[in-house]
Amino acid sequence: MTAVQSSAEQSGVTTGQDQYPAGAQVVVRDEEWLVRSSMPTEDDGTRIEVVGVSEFVRDQEAVFFSGLDRIELLDPRETALVMDDSPNYRRSRLFLEAVLRRTALPQSERRLALADSFLMDPLPYQRRPAELALSGANLRPRLLIADVVGLGKTLEIGLTLAELIRRGRGERILVVTPQHVLEQFQHELWTRFAIPLVRLDSVGIERIQREIPAGRNPFTSFKRVIVSIDTLKNTDQYQHHLEQIRWDAVVIDESHNLINRGSLRNQLARTLAPRTDALILASATPHNGDAKSFAELIGLLDPVAIRDPESYRAADIEHLFIRRTKISPEVREQMKGQWADRGPSHSVHCPATPAEEKIFEELAAVWLPGEGGTSVSSVPLFPYTLLKSFLSSHAALRATVSARIKTLEKKDDPQGTAAELAALHRLSELAADLTEADSAKFAALVRQLREEIGVGPGSDERVVVFSERVQTLEWLAEFLPAALGFKGRAARDCVRIMHGGLSDEQQMACVEEFGLADTPVRVLVTGDVASEGVNLHRQCHQLVHYDVPWSLIRIEQRNGRIDRYGQARPPEFRALILTSEVEGAKDDTVVAERLLEREDQAHRSLGTAEAVTGLYRAEAEEKSLIQDLLRGRTVDESLDARRSGADGEDAGLDDFLADFFGPVGEEAPPADPTEGTGSTPLSGTDSSGGRDATSPVLPRLFDSTAHFLDDALREVYPDARERLDLDRDQQSGLLSFRPPTELVHRLKALPSDYLREQRLRERMLVTFNRRLAEHSLQRARESSTSSWPEISLLTDLHPVVEWLTDKVLVGMGRQEAPMITANVAEPIYLVQGVYSNKLGRPTVVKWMGVTWRKASREGLVDDDMVSLLRRCGVGPTMANKRRYRDPAPLREALPDVLDTAEAFLNTHRDAWDEPLREPIEQYKRRLGTWRQPTLAGERTKERLADLADSLLTTGRPLLRVLAVLVPDPDRGDDDGPPLVSLTAPAASPSRF
């Protein structure tokens, strides 16, 4: 029987669907390879990602297809039992640990495995999105994270992705974000979770396309990438490339932009959603006030979640949706001391200058007359556009007037527009000669920055200044430096400007400079492009609204840039309120000041201002408010009208939408902060100052990753000090070394800026000490040269740990299992058993100790291998006497041992499979009642039914012999602790 036949028989399916578990060794083209991951394809059998093991292909990465290549998965009966002469059986223990680490957690494992191991605070509320994604409540890991601004959605996404990676469901990851947060998102996922994403912004894609053959899909060059939604949505070629790729996980940030059916963003989302297993959408403002549009967003996650897109409740989608605010009970309690409470929004009154009062007079008399008056404009909303421009700056007013004049001059009806043109020219003349000296707001801004906040030469204080108008931003950037007392080069460097007209590279550079403490930037003047997703709180707790948006949502989004998780100082907000003595003038006290007060009230009482108007979109809020002002309503009357149904709107619709902005997913957290997370409290400090989790989810022989890495280095590189130039600081836990060639090859997946700036190809600095890693991250933020930390935290996902794990695995040799002399009464075989589904993902994983008693034809099984090894004395202090033992009798028993293991697995398979099977059956029942009138809908239904079936366990288990524990022939009856024997009988064995 050949090895290929054996593997096919074990799986119980055709050769094209053979299971190749991560960590197994295969032979392809007469070379040995270590399996990293596998996935069935439609046409070419199983797609297997491998890394080279044998001499000519060592550490080379490759992809093979079982339909195109002969892939030999080695027969467990042919396992060679070998001696281990390493001290304390170090090689054997490392090998067993490496197999444990490289084996994906089964899909039936719902608990979190890695939550305690990353560079993030242990906040249970930030774990709950990952718990929901893995709970089995949905067919696949799909959810919308809708936490309000500042709660840490990026951290929640990172933890969810890390858990998927540990389950073998995160090999291929695509993250899609707005262009201005690309680097920020990439930075967080690497520095916090050791998840590297290659940034394919406009420059990155051009670079890759120069390096790869013409026509090659750029998304196949890297497994984990981050790209801007603007890059993807505007180019047909990317759409084609995306249609050819299947992803394990797709993340789309600021996903409220996907809602409008027919838009390029919506088309992109509809391309990606069916081509990924996990889908994570994130948005602090996911609802646009329309039930059908929100159903469209939820439909990306699960097309059958909502039966009627115009009538559903929050409870219908609670398995797909989680939302908390800062005042949610669990958030409020867990955030104590880690997020300073915000102060009030201060209105800074700025009495208009004489030149500005003349413009107020013109606006009040001609454009926005009081009751009974008629505006000169034929477009009802345009006078308010003029007013908002003027309330921003004379520069913005000039731009708006000029644009309107050009529009009217192109019209064929000069008489119909003559009066408006004349009025526009009068405004143009009034604004033409205005300078910063004529601006009350500019003078007030300078006073606030210099006297109240303390911005100026010799000060480290920083502030972000928001304005809606690009012309205002450019004017401020030109005149602020001198007004603040900066001269020479300092005047050029102290202010940065950011708006949507800049390229993605320019926007990211602005954000990075402002976030680095050692840069000379003191003021960031920015448009509302920075109001979504951008972190500006690292070095700043001061924010000024130079002009105030006429939307509660936009005000809250702006404030959220500095009022967010990780803010150490109380955020302070100021708004410049231009006031006028002109009778009937609509100055900033009419709208802006009242909106500031209402946003502050809503934030403190509700935790968010999004549901106040029931409109849920900044643009809709502003348009509705202006229309109400035209009707003669006040700001308060406008804000309250829709909620009370005063406009004839269906109040029931408001109640329905309020479900989604109330306590969604806010059940009280467990009393024990580790309960329900699959994690136990951190267990002390490891040898290098870091801490490691002892989670029951992860079977481990070593008590920490640090101890595993220490022993792995000793085994793989006994001369590491010379070969790797390894230096270890015992006090701090810092490891410094020169990466060998095979590790450098793996580092290509890291962010290119990080590789270049920290010169990682020449030397790496890593640690298990979280305090040291956190300090390095903080120091990077205070640097003017790089935001990337010099020292990275070693986690289970870190390339260094993965590289050493693979080195340990390949060190054992092809189809070999070590013999370990242990405290046992009879030979105990350590066997791995894996059930998989049709997608090649493990559904049940068991680690067994198996004994076969030939005389009585009896098989015994213990399915807790780790506990068994501890009872047998397998550990770092065990002695290795290096006595030769004849492996022939042990090998002779292998067929019976494997039969015993399979019989045991078959006996308990249904019980182990139940947690996975029941949710799938529930989904199929729900799918059965979903009626679709269109052919496309029926095809979707068939696809989802096939998907549900593919997730169920199928075939026979794949077995692998890992090691054999053998008795010590020199041990006397009274020597040491009692010998270990298995006592649990297995079911009657069945032959292969």
Protein Blocks (a to p, Z undefined) as FASTA:
>chain_A
ZZklmmmmmnopafklcccdehiacdeehiacddfbdcddfknopadddddfblmlgoia
cdddfklpccddddfklpccdddfbehhlmmmmmmmmmmmmpccdfklmbdfklmmcccd
ddfklmmmmmmmmnomambdcdddfbdehiopmmmmmmmmmmmmmnopambccddddfkl
mmmmmmmmmmmnopacddddfklmmmmmmmpcehiafklmpmbdcddfklmmmpmklmmm
mmmpccfbdcdehkllmmpghiaklmmmmmmmmmcfbdcdddfblbghiaklmmmmmmmm
ommlpmblmbccfklmmmmcccddfklmklmmmmgopaccddddddddddddfklmmmmm
mmmmmmmccehiacfbfbfklmmmmmmmmmmommlmmmmmmmmmmmmmmpcblmlmmmmm
mmmmmmmmmmmmpcfklpmklmmmmmmmmmmnopaehiabdcddddfbfklmmmmmmmmm
mmnopahjllmmmpccddfkbcfklmmmmmmmmmpmkbcbfbdcddfklmgopacklmgc
bdcdfbacfbfklmmmmmmmmncghiabdcdddddddddfbehiacfklmmmmmmmmmmm
mmmmnopaklmnonopaklmmmmmmmmmmnopafklmmmmmmnopnopafklmmmmmmmm
mcghiaccdfblkgonlpacdehjafkopacdddfklgcfbfbfklmmmmmmmmmmmmlm
mmnopacdfknopacddddfklmmmmmmpcfklmmmnommloccddfblklmmmmmmmmm
mpckbccdfbdcddfklmklmmmmmmmmmmnoghiacddddddfbdcdddddddddfkop
afbdcdddddddfklopacddfbfklmmmmnopafkbccehpacdfklmmmmmmmmmmmm
mmmmmmmmmmmmmmmmmmmmmmmmmmmmpccfbfklmmmmmmmmmmmmmmpcehjddddd
fbdcdddfkbcfkgojdddddfbdcdddddZZ
